[in-house]
Amino acid sequence: MTVYTGYLAIHQFEKELERELEIRGLIVAHKKERFYLVEGEHPQLIWAQVTGHKMEFLPISSINDGVKKLKALGRNWGLFTVAHHRRAELIQLELPKIKKTPIPFRHPLPTLPMGLWTLWEKDLILCTQKTSSPFPLGEFDFEEDKVMPPSRAYLKLWEFFTLYAPEAIQGGVALDVGSCPGGWTWVLRTLEFDKVYSVDKAPLEKRIMDLGKIEFRKESAFGLDPKSFGEIDWFCSDIICYPERLLNLVKRFMEAGTVKNFVCTIKYQSETDWENTMKFLEIPNSKIVHLHHNKHEVTWFLKGSDR
Ligand SMILES: C[S@@+](CC[C@H](N)C(=O)[O-])C[C@H]1O[C@@H](n2cnc3c(N)ncnc32)[C@H](O)[C@@H]1O
């Protein structure tokens, strides 16, 4: 039986997913709406909101038959409809409900597999229980803090530390470059770092400065001397700049050999800079993801434990 890898493109970033498929030499066998199917087993892609591994077609004879067959394969199912929307929804309604309540920062991730399915044709389900996310279609929300963070950028770092670096932080030093008005610095301050260096040409909000254990440097990140910070546990960057400039900055800190972990937003102008994105990916053991809270930008990270 043919298995497929299914990629659900992020809304409005279909072009990015298509380019990524092309760069990786993956040929699209079928496509409906923003759902792309490639024959065989392939890795998760940056611009896929969710990746479905080992997807199979499952003929069904009725709505009830569809419900029965999906239930036999697993409990949790996220539906993305590409056709026969009403019929697909009727099947979904009979499947166990999935709570979509917002989660707190660093909440343990759901442990049960989260399936992905669609009604490809009237009597043909396409489905898998092996997906890239524990959340339906990779979508979830946080219980937001509407009081402290001065911008919504903090949600990206919340998502990163919840999904990709959930291990406890016990002391150490964080460096936040491009930190103004202070959302990321605030997140780092709420983690158990002993000290947070915060660097921007613009000032931090006073209420963030007042949290203490923060050393703010009002200067350009590109002129920083890595040695002036000593050992850094987490280098974090949300600077607005060309990806190439960020890459050079990251490389300079890597060469200094003082940084354990990196997490950086790679931001794009009108066009996605594939050349430099691929250069980031060439850094051994590093990864790039498009967080649910990223816009036209991606998150590159390198964890000391993966090196
Ligand atoms: C998207 S904002 C950062 C938001 C921040 N992470 C937060 O959570 O509040 C980007 C920041 O990059 C800063 N930036 C741009 N060029 C910079 C440079 N050369 N050095 C330091 N910061 C820079 C801007 O001043 C701006 O505050």
The ligand as an SDF file (V2000), in Angstrom:
LIG
                    3D

 27 29  0  0  0  0  0  0  0  0999 V2000
   10.4220   42.8240   17.1600 C   0  0  0  0  0  0  0  0  0  0  0  0
   11.2810   43.9350   18.1570 S   0  0  0  0  0  0  0  0  0  0  0  0
   11.6860   42.9250   19.5230 C   0  0  0  0  0  0  0  0  0  0  0  0
   10.5480   42.6420   20.4310 C   0  0  0  0  0  0  0  0  0  0  0  0
   11.0000   42.0110   21.7240 C   0  0  0  0  0  0  0  0  0  0  0  0
   11.5340   40.6660   21.5080 N   0  0  0  0  0  0  0  0  0  0  0  0
    9.8770   41.9040   22.7300 C   0  0  0  0  0  0  0  0  0  0  0  0
    9.5060   40.7910   23.0890 O   0  0  0  0  0  0  0  0  0  0  0  0
    9.3930   42.9450   23.1870 O   0  0  0  0  0  0  0  0  0  0  0  0
   12.7920   44.1150   17.3430 C   0  0  0  0  0  0  0  0  0  0  0  0
   13.8020   44.9850   18.0390 C   0  0  0  0  0  0  0  0  0  0  0  0
   15.0320   44.8980   17.3370 O   0  0  0  0  0  0  0  0  0  0  0  0
   15.7170   46.1040   17.6570 C   0  0  0  0  0  0  0  0  0  0  0  0
   16.8920   46.2880   16.8270 N   0  0  0  0  0  0  0  0  0  0  0  0
   16.9620   46.5670   15.5030 C   0  0  0  0  0  0  0  0  0  0  0  0
   18.2740   46.7260   15.1460 N   0  0  0  0  0  0  0  0  0  0  0  0
   19.0050   46.5130   16.2640 C   0  0  0  0  0  0  0  0  0  0  0  0
   20.3920   46.5240   16.5450 C   0  0  0  0  0  0  0  0  0  0  0  0
   21.2810   46.7820   15.5890 N   0  0  0  0  0  0  0  0  0  0  0  0
   20.8070   46.2710   17.7950 N   0  0  0  0  0  0  0  0  0  0  0  0
   19.8990   46.0040   18.7750 C   0  0  0  0  0  0  0  0  0  0  0  0
   18.5850   45.9930   18.5740 N   0  0  0  0  0  0  0  0  0  0  0  0
   18.1340   46.2530   17.3300 C   0  0  0  0  0  0  0  0  0  0  0  0
   14.6480   47.1620   17.4790 C   0  0  0  0  0  0  0  0  0  0  0  0
   15.0180   48.3510   18.1810 O   0  0  0  0  0  0  0  0  0  0  0  0
   13.4320   46.4630   18.0760 C   0  0  0  0  0  0  0  0  0  0  0  0
   13.2470   46.8560   19.4160 O   0  0  0  0  0  0  0  0  0  0  0  0
  1  2  1  0
  2  3  1  0
  2 10  1  0
  3  4  1  0
  4  5  1  0
  5  6  1  0
  5  7  1  0
  7  8  2  0
  7  9  1  0
 10 11  1  0
 11 12  1  0
 11 26  1  0
 12 13  1  0
 13 14  1  0
 13 24  1  0
 14 15  1  0
 14 23  1  0
 15 16  2  0
 16 17  1  0
 17 18  1  0
 17 23  2  0
 18 19  1  0
 18 20  2  0
 20 21  1  0
 21 22  2  0
 22 23  1  0
 24 25  1  0
 24 26  1  0
 26 27  1  0
M  CHG  2   2   1   9  -1
M  END
$$$$
